[in-house]
């Protein structure tokens, strides 16, 4: 997996995590183009796209687009869709009825969760209890 | 963040952010440690929005060094996001990382591991790999799983350490924790894929993997890992992938997997996405190892089921997979042909793209007619960028598989009717060749009628226009009789000569007709003059159309052709032209693809590097002129229309540009830049050159001052001679009279070029006979002599007698070069030459300036 983005419907990135180095201008351009393509697709079209050598898998949850980009021919697309869903469920469990604002205001927590699940571009953990344990500990300590 | 959100405009946002950054910077300077982590978190947000945030990098380092967990956490996060590209900063972190890796607290260790993995700087990894190896066997599962992922990064960046890690990773497979299993499997997958030298070791893991998978499949309900009824689909998928990577090319491993693959394929439920994901991965694995046929059949059946699923995602995935399978097993995929063809009409563009690829792969002798109809339908709705690609692929398919010439021609015509604007020169050249071939005689009337009707309907498709105009010109009389339509849909009525001429005139007058089209129409008139006996007066009038045109090519043609028909014309001059056979066309296409194959749309003339063209034998001036013109067209960035090349005829005589790759300059710009690209590479010299000439309407004319030139009108070719006998005097006959000293133009490495001069019959014309000889002990082949002259001289080169120079001075070749020095007497001739040849397996190129031409020439 090369990158994970959460972009809202107006094109503003809410979370971006890159697993290979891209300069800031490249990132901006990439995000803008991808969100434009995603926005122009309808419900009936499939969730996979090819873009600039990446395979892009996306899914829309309420006002946020969850976008995952992988290299060509590497990942199982259906599996990644499952992963996106798992991610959303984990965020939901932690934030209780997560919405876009939650992610915006606790950006670093969202990053922590994502980092527990995805490391160096590979899926590490999908068990919600295990993912959230360090975070819950952290919260307890800093109270 | 709330403030930023409240901004209404981008400028406001920038203001808020810069204020905040200033505050952050001051607070950093004050070394305030309590709020440092908050500030860095703010910086993360800022960075995500795209603003520069590098001043926070040192702060991240300080955070990492702090003993508080929260600080460390934010510090590492900041590091991974903000600092990825500066290795110097990263080196400073290595120390903290190292101490954190041996920390008591497993969470800290975990943190350090993930940071190390994400940063993946090769030096850091190398230094710390020892510690990572130890941590792979740590008691805490958390730590183990992260260590495994770190190991993957090590595999990627520091490949020599793979050996040490593999056995430990394999032992991790005994673990019960799914996450550890997952990461260990991923590590093995990585080894299997990227490090084939260690695969043997990793293969020992296969039985263990199979066992784990079996447990997974058979295990009961496990709540933490359950997704829609399937236990841990992620682990399923990873194991399958690892099996695929490890079992590749290894029959033993493949055998061990057969049972479990069959079991997974049959038992997994496909009604939820997770199940489908597993099935998909199973299919992928089956096709990457060589397994027994039963499994393959099973896999294709699964794909067939996917294709019929209503969910677009699943269909997309199935089409992708089928695309890969089709190269292995075509017949199995044929069964699903109808479904695939349906996908061509789907609303979803991703699916359509995949379906098109598949359809092309499926085309075979039996299915071509049906499938090409589908593709033509698709062509109508395809986006313009895709059209060109589709056309060329369809062209290839048609050449390989077409059942009959008649069908071939009609398909090409249909293609041009839909996308004539986007086809390459290949297409209409092929079409014209096919129409002209003698085998096409019986259905020629119907073809020409069809072209006429198509042209009448829509003259904006350039490819179609060229083909139609050419066909009407060549075979005009056929239109005067009725003909049956292709596939028997009725009859075309007979037309009168006036109607034919009217259509041509209408096409000519269109505002968007290209220069090439207009030139071809002029040619067509000339041909029809001979063929249509009643309308000769009308045609002579029509030929006057461009007598005073600003475009040199058009004016030349108009004047020349008018004069031609007005003088005593012999019918044989405008008789039917000989057409290349299939083998010759194939040869052309091969050399064209070696040369500049990038003729995008017609007349545009974008081309690849000219250096490859030196291999071809093209050395006539027309070829060179076209190449030069094409380069000009490219440099001037003129689009389809060809007018660029036509208009830049003056620049053809530019010294250095020609030398960029072309060769001698012709004159009267060869506007058919794009068109003749394919023709340029023809093998056998004269005949081909002329034909290429005709196709493109190249500037075959001599100096514009000459009254009746070697016209570009079609003629029975015979070695480049002028059409009208009266011109024979010039180039053909040996110049006599004044004698000039022989000039040693070039001598180097045993290759010698000598030139003999004589005055030509034309005004200020000089005829140069160049002789090439080779005094080396090795023979020379592919000898190519190119010359460029300054603007005031015009150059025309005839083809040489041959390209091979035998050693020791035997086997000399000669070439005649015509020069017209408009400043004869005031300025001497200067010439730059470029010689390329192959000797002893090497390709050599020499350049030189030739001086010492006799004065008065």
Interface residues (C-beta under 8 A of the other chain):
Chain A: X12 X13 X14 X15 X16 X17 X18 X19 X21 X23 X24 X27 X28 X44 X45 X46 X47 X48 X49 X50 X76 X77 X78 X79 X81 X82 X83 X86 X104 X105 X107 X108 X111 X112 X115 X119 X120 X122 X123 X124 X125 X126 X127 X128 X129 X130 X134 X137 X138 X141 X142
Chain B: X1 X2 X5 X41 X44 X45 X47 X48 X49 X50 X52 X69 X70 X73 X74 X77 X80 X81 X84 X85 X107 X110 X114 X117 X118 X120 X142 X145 X146 X149 X150 X152 X153 X178 X179 X182 X183 X186 X224 X225 X227 X232 X233 X234 X237 X238 X241 X273 X274 X276 X277 X280 X281 X284 X311 X312 X313 X314 X315 X316 X317 X347 X348 X349 X350 X351 X353
